Amino acid sequence: MAGIKNFFTKRSLEQKVALINDLEDEFKACTNSALQAKVMCLKQLSQKSQPQQGLILTAFALGREASRRVLGIRHFDVQLFGGLALNGNRIAEMKTGEGKTVVAILPALFNALLGESVHVITVNEYLARRDSEYTGKVHSFLGLSVGLLHERMGLAERKKNYNCDILYATDSEIGFDFLRDNTVRDLSEVVQRPLYYSVLDEVDSILIDKASTPLILSGYTSADANNEADVYCNTSAQIAKGLIRDFHYRVDEKSRSVSLTDSGEQLCEKILDLEDIFDVSSQWAYYVKNALIAKEIFQKDREYLIATDDEGQREIIIIDDSTGRIMEGQRWKGGIHQAIEAKHNLRVRSDASTLASISYQSLFLLYPKMAGMTGTAQTEREEFKDVYGLDVVTVPTNKLFKRKDLPTTLYLTGYAKWRRIAEESFTYKKLGRPVLIGTRTIKGSEIIASMIGVDDT
């Protein structure tokens, strides 16, 4: 049944592509001002509850012509196919290089004509800015307003950008603004319009990999509570330095946890003048364990780095374990961040309490209309359907696909892997091709840089 359903879906989309092509000559003959006037006409028709089918085809034909004039890019039929899939609440699986960015222009344009909020969402701020500046030119040419969110944006500026016809933003910025809007006491501080349509780039990363990741809006505890935590953290950090691994405590690398041995418990009780470190009225066991976790599990330049803030104070900055990017403004929970600060003799900053929280999965299920793009969706098609109600449509390539995808190569040692990467890099360098090497840690970047003779990574 699934195969039959996908066949008729594809056939339906192809028929619509043919109808859009029939409108091409009409729009080519229009002046720029005539195209812009048609946008206003479509906007008025869409708000009068006109049948959407004809409006969709007209909007796509209009968007294609505007893209040809502004960007010099005419959407191929397969890109129209992908845009229609996105507009129909589906996930478009497209090969790398097939133009996902320009495909999103078309459904974003149509849904903006409805007067509802349209969010084009990416996984990082660079991509959001790039897409808003590049594809946003098409929307601006047609008289639509284009917004962009970034981390350092103030309240008034955020509200202004959310009121734009089309907004480019990262998944986290949308999520945190949603949480803030649901905790403010004055409606004048609300920045978002009601959620309506979202197009997610790298949708598998957002809806599958990050699905259960919580977005947490935090508030700070009182100064008195922080002074108390300061004493606990600094004292525990000093105790942890004197404890010996596998004698005073054991480390479970897999679960990233530590446990005191009998010898460790006795030594801690002696140092702290306690009868029982695990007494429910005492918090010392909690802080000592955090200090040991900070000592053994969280390593500088792997999980975090130390930087100087705007006030000249040194602070702990988290390194994202999947991308290697620094995550400014974020803190580990459960006292871990404070334990790491104490480990390096830094100022122990106020720990934060949770004011509001939502997972990425719950956040994007709030959109009445949602679609996504990625190069790899079929492997998760069942989860997309079961959890989000999204069908996956594979968009054919514009030309015959000639690239060969080689099988994954496994190496027995890290050194063998790095050596092979260095050899490949030298080979491509001789051919005049640039090489981008991604590593999970700063140490990994330093190793490969030294092997290929690069001074600055």
N, C-alpha and C positions, 0 to 999 in steps of 0.2 A: 504493500500500500504506500509505503514511504516513497518508493521509486516512482510510482504513478503520480503521487502528489507533487514531487519535485519536477517531473516532466511537464505537468500542466502549469506549474508556477513559471518555469522557464519559458514555455510557449507563450504564456500570457504576457510576460515581460518583453519578449521579442516582438510581439504584436504592437505593444505600446511604443517600442523603439521605432518601428516602421512609421507609426503615426507622427512621432516627433520629427522624423526625417522629412515627412511631407510638408511640414511647416517651415523648413529651413529657408527656402527661397524667399518666402514672404518676409521673414525677419531680416534677411540679408539686404533687402531693398529699403529697409527703414533707416532713417537718420538716427543719430544718437538721441536727439530730443524725442523722437517718436518712440524709441525703445523705452525711454524713461517714462513717457506718458502711458505706455502699455502696462508698466509696473503699477502705476497708480490706479489704472483701470482694473487690473487683476485684484488689487487690494480691496477695492470697493466691492467687486463681485464676490470675493471670498467672504466678506463680512455680511453679505446678504443671503448667506446660506445657499449659494448656487451649488449645483452638483460638482464635486471636486475633480472628477475624472478629466473633464476637459480643461480645467484650470491647471492640473498637474502637467499635462502634455504641453500646454502653452507656456507655462513657467519654465519647463525644462528646455524648450526650444529657445526661449528668450535668454536663459542663462548660458546656453551654449554659444549663442551669437555674441553676447556680451563678453564672454571669456575669449572668444576669437579676436575681438577688437582690443581688449585691454591687455591680455596676457600673450596674445599670439598663439593661443592653444585652442584648437577645435576638438571638442569631446568626440572620441571614437564611439562607435555603436556599443562596444562592450562597456565603455564608461557610462553611457546612458543607461545601459542594463544594470550596472552596479548602483547608480544613483536611484533608479526605480526600486531596487531591492532595499536600499536604505530607507527610502520614503515609505515603504510598506512594512516597516517594523521588522526588518530582517538583518541578518549579519552577512555582509558581502566578503567572501574569502577571495582575495586578489593577490596574485603573485607580486613580489617586490619589484618595483619599477613600473608597475602598470598604472600609476597615477591616482592613488587613493585620495591624496590631498585635493586634487581638482574635482574628483568625483563628488566630494562632500559639498561643493559649491551649489549643486543643483537641488538636493533635498532641503538644504539650509535656506535657500532662496524661497522655495515654495512655502515652507512652513512659516517663514517670516511674514509672508503675505497674509497669513491668517491672523496676525496681530498678537500671537502668543510668543512666549519666550523660547528662543532657539539657542541651545548651547552646543558648540563644537568643542569636544573635550579631548585633551591629549594627556600624555603621562608626564610631561615636564614643561617648565615655563619657556624654554627655548623654542620648542615646537609650537606652543600656543602663540608666541610672539611672531615667529616666522610665518605661520599660516594666516594670522590676522593681517600682517603687512602685505603678504603676497596674494592670497585668494580673496582677502577682504577688499582688494582694489575693485574686483568685479561687482561686489555688492554696493560699494560706495558709488561706482559709476552709474548704477541703476537707481540711486537715490535712497538706498537703505543705510541705516547707521550701523557701524561695526564697533564693538567693544572688546577690550582686552583686560583680563585681571592679572595682577602680579602681587607677590607677597607683601610688598611694602606700601600698598595702596591704602589710603585713608577711607573713612566712612562715606563722605560725600562723593568721592571719586568712584567708589565701588557702586554706590547707588546709581550714579550716572551711567556707568558701563552696563549694569544689569538692565537698565531701561532701553538699551540699544536694541535694534531689531535682531541682530545676531551677535552673540558673545563667544569669544574664544577664551578658554581657561583650562587649568589643570583639574584633575579629579579632586585633589585635596583642597584646592581653593573653594570649589563649589561646596564640598562637604563641610568645611569649617564655617563658611558663611551660613549654611543651612543651620548648623548648630547654634551659632551666635544669634541668628534671627529668632530662634526658639527659646532663647534665654533672656532677651532684652526686656526691660520693663516699660519702655516707651515705643509705640508703634512707629514713631518717626525715625527710629534707629534701625528698622528693618530695611535691608538692602535688596533682597531678592524679590522678583515677581513670582507668581505661582509657577511652579515647574510645569513644562509642557513637553518639549521635544529635545532629545539629546542624540548627538552622533558621537560615538566613542571610537577614537583611533586606538589601535592596539587593544581591541576590546577584550581579547583573551587575558591580557595582563591585568586589566581593571576588574573584569567580572568573574574571572576564574582564579588567577594567582592571588589577587588581593581581596577576594570575596569576603572572607571572614575578618579581614584586618579592621580593627576598630579605629575610627577617627574620634579622638578624645579632646574635648574642650576643657581646659583645666583652669583652676583658680588657686591662689596661694594661701597658705596657712598663716596664722598670726606670727608676729615677731617672737613672742615668748615661746611658742612651740618650736620655732626654728632654732632658737638659742639652745633649747634642750637637745634637739636633734644634733646640733653642732657638737656638743659635748660627747654624746653617745658615738657619733661617727668618728671623730678624731681619736678618741680613746680606743675604739675598736680597731681602727686602722693601725695604731701602734702595736696593739696586741697581736694582730694578724701577722705583722712583720716578723714577730718573734716565734711564731708557731711553725713547726716543721711538717712538711707534707709527708703523708703516709705514716707519721708517728702521732702527731697531734690531731690530724684531720685527714680525711680521704676525699678524693675528687672523682666525680662521675662525669667524664667529658661528654658522654652521650646525652645525659639529661641536663647537663650544665648546672650541676648542683654540688654542694659540699656537705660533709657531715663530720662533726667532732668525734674523735675517739674518746675512750675513757680517760686516757692521759691528757688529752686536750681539754676535756671538761674540767678535770681536776686543776690543771694549770690556770685556766681562765677564772675559776672560782677562787683560787688563791690570790691572783692578781687583783681581782675585783672585790675581794673580801665578801664572797657570797657563800651561802650554804648550798644552794642549788641554782645553777645558771638557768635552768628551764622552769623555774618557779613562775606561775602564771602572773604574779604581780611584778615580775621583772621583764624588761625589754632587752636585756643584754644579749640573750641568745640570738634574737632577730638581727641585731646590729653586728654582732661578731660574725655571723654567717654571711651577711652581706659584705663585710670587709674581706672575708676569705674568697667570696665569689669575685669581688673586684680584683683581688690579688691574682687569682688563678685563671679565671674564665675570660675576663675582659682585658684585652691587651692593647696597649697604646699602638697607634698606627695600623691596627687591624680592625678593631671595633670602634675606635674613636681616635681623635687627635686633640691636641691642646692648642688653642688659638687665643688671641688677645681681642677682647671686645671693645666697643666704642669708648668705654670708660677707662681703658688701659688695664683692665683686670683679665687675668688668664682664665679661660673657661674650657669645659669639656664639650667637644662637638662630636655628635654621633656620625659614624660612617655607615651608610646604607649597605647591608650585607649582600644585597643582590645587584646593586648598580655601582657601588663604590663612590657614590656621590655623598657630599657632606649634607647633613640635615640640620641646618641652623634653626635654633628656637625649639627644638624637640628635646625631651628628657626621658630617660628610662624611668619606669615606675617602680613602686615597691621599695624605695630607698636605695636602689642600685646606683643611680646617678650621684646621689650624695656620698655614697661609699667610695666611688671612684674619685670624687673631688677630694675627699679626705686622704685617700691613698697618695695623691700627688701634693698634699699640703696646700690645696687651693681653698678659697672661701667656700664653705658649704652653704649653698643657696637654698632658699625656701623650697620645700617639696610641694608639689601641687596636688590638690584634690580634684576629683572629676566632677565637673558641672553638667556635662552632657556628653553623650556618646552615641555613635551610629556606625554600623558596618557599611562598606562599599555596596554590598549586596542590597541591604535595606534601603540605602540612599537612592540607588538608581531604579529600584522598583517603584519609587514614588513618581517617576515620570510616566504620564499617560502614553507617550510615544517614545520609543527608544530604538536605536539601531547602532550597528557597529561595523568596523572594518578591521581586517587583519590578514596576514598572509597564511595563518594557521588556525583554522576554525573547525574543520571537519572532525578532527580528533576529539573535540569537546562538544560536538553537536548535540549529543543526548543531554548533557548538563545544561547547555544553553536553552534547550527546549523545555526540560523539566522544571528548571528553576526560574527562568525568565520568560518563557513562552516565545522564544525567538528561534525562528528557522534559519538554517545556514544555507546560503546560495553560493555556489562556486561560480565566479565570474570568469569566463574564458579569456585567455590572453589575446591581445590584438593581432599579434603575429605568432607563427609557429614557435613554440617554446623549445629552444635549442640548448639551454644551459643544462649541464649534468650535475645533479646533486649527488655528491660522493658520500659513501657511508661514513659514520662516525669512527674515528680512530682512537683507540685507548692505549695509554702508556703505563708501564708498571711503576715508574718513578716520576717525581716532579721534574727532576733534572732532564730526563729524556724528553719530556713534554716541552720544556722551555728550549732545549737545544733544537728540537724540530721547528718550533715557532721561529727561532732566530734564523735557521737555514731558509725557511720559507720567505722570511722578510728580506733577506739578502737577494734571493732569487727575483722577487717582485721589484726590488729597488733597481736591479740591473735593467729591468724592462721599463723603468720609468713610472711604475705604478705606486700610488700612495698606499700605505698599510696602516690600518687602525687596529691596535691590539688592546683588548679589554681584559682587565684582571679583577679579581674579587677583593684584593687587598692592596694597600700601599706598598707593602713588602714585596708582593708579586710584581708590581710595576717596577720597583727598583731592581729586582733580579733580572727581568727581561731587558730593562734599559741597559744594565751593565753588560749583558751578554751581546747585545747588538751595538754597543758603543754609543748610546744616546745619553747626553748629559742632562737634558731637561725633559722629564716626562709630563 
